[in-house]
């Protein structure tokens, strides 16, 4: 079992290497992240919002798509890997803020955002409850968290957490854990976020929409 610091160091090393290829046609395992974008965009389209935070934004592919659809909104991307933020900043999206920071301790004022999105980043967080607590703090009243990550039936989830992810660590990946729907619901309850949608979708995907 690695320490919090070791997991985060692994994540930074992994995505420092991945930054140059992350949005290319040869992104390897990171290609699957693209499957999440339409779902997140669809959920965001159900309500108006002005200020959005993308947690674990990487090189900013999701914000880039949202910016193209509506450049008048205020977008902020945060990622723990400086190289990822450097690549995102290089896109020159006017008015978009890109910040190097920890999603378990979001460096923003209370009630700063109408929406927080998190796509395929959550399984890298060694303190998941701290993430939910931090999201709840920075969301405005009635604001929403839209999160996608991994989940699976209990036997498969056990194998993922006790076999697949430790092997991924040995290969230089900063994966920490995937969680059951029940556990994610508990995270939300403890942080006082109301679950509006929580489901297991195809390809071991977890869909969560929670509201402050």
Secondary structure as UniProt FT lines:
FT   HELIX           4..18
FT   TURN            19..23
FT   TURN            25..26
FT   HELIX           28..33
FT   HELIX           34..44
FT   TURN            45..46
FT   STRAND          51..55
FT   TURN            58..59
FT   HELIX           61..69
FT   TURN            71..72
FT   STRAND          74..79
FT   HELIX           82..89
FT   TURN            90..91
FT   TURN            94..95
FT   STRAND          97..100
FT   TURN            103..104
FT   TURN            110..111
FT   STRAND          113..119
FT   HELIX           122..124
FT   HELIX           128..138
FT   STRAND          139..150
FT   HELIX           154..159
FT   HELIX           160..164
FT   HELIX           165..170
FT   TURN            171..172
FT   HELIX           181..191
FT   STRAND          194..201
FT   HELIX           202..204
FT   STRAND          205..211
//
